[in-house]
């Protein structure tokens, strides 16, 4: 199963924001949706992307890698939309 773009964006925003709520705000979704997307990304990629701690989610090395690559993809998406005049 391939990872979905929405799931990769959730990983990226969770790393950026540092919390499910912050990622949810950035994505305009509920924090529980972010948690589901993170779980789905981990399953699709076969990797643990975050440690679940009492005080929140901490990205693993794999989580940082996915977030970094998703940021590159986001930049490409913005470039494409700009080229299309959107």
JOLINRA-V343158 format. One record per residue. N is the residue number from 1. SS is DSSP state (H for helix, E for strand, L for the rest). OMEGA is omega in whole degrees, -180 to 180 (NA if undefined). D_LAST is the distance of its C-alpha to the last C-alpha in whole Angstrom. Layout:
((N,SS,OMEGA,D_LAST) (N,SS,OMEGA,D_LAST))
This chain:
((1,L,179,31) (2,L,177,27) (3,L,178,26) (4,L,-180,22) (5,H,178,19) (6,H,179,20) (7,H,178,23) (8,H,176,22) (9,H,178,20) (10,H,177,23) (11,H,-179,25) (12,H,-177,23) (13,H,176,23) (14,H,176,26) (15,H,-179,27) (16,H,-173,25) (17,H,-180,26) (18,L,178,30) (19,L,177,30) (20,H,-179,29) (21,H,179,29) (22,H,177,26) (23,H,178,24) (24,H,178,24) (25,H,-179,23) (26,H,-178,20) (27,H,-178,19) (28,L,176,20) (29,L,178,23) (30,L,-180,27) (31,H,178,28) (32,H,175,30) (33,H,178,27) (34,H,-180,26) (35,H,178,30) (36,H,-180,30) (37,H,177,27) (38,H,179,29) (39,H,-180,32) (40,H,178,30) (41,H,180,28) (42,H,179,32) (43,H,-178,33) (44,H,-177,31) (45,H,-179,31) (46,L,-178,35) (47,L,173,35) (48,L,-176,35) (49,L,-179,32) (50,E,168,34) (51,E,177,37) (52,E,-178,38) (53,E,180,40) (54,L,-179,42) (55,L,175,39) (56,E,-178,36) (57,E,175,34) (58,E,-178,35) (59,E,172,33) (60,L,175,35) (61,H,178,35) (62,H,178,33) (63,H,177,30) (64,H,179,30) (65,H,179,29) (66,H,-180,26) (67,H,180,25) (68,H,-180,25) (69,H,177,23) (70,H,177,21) (71,H,176,19) (72,H,179,19) (73,H,178,17) (74,H,178,15) (75,H,177,14) (76,H,178,14) (77,H,179,11) (78,H,179,9) (79,H,180,10) (80,H,-179,9) (81,H,177,5) (82,H,180,6) (83,H,179,8) (84,L,178,6) (85,L,-179,4) (86,L,NA,0))
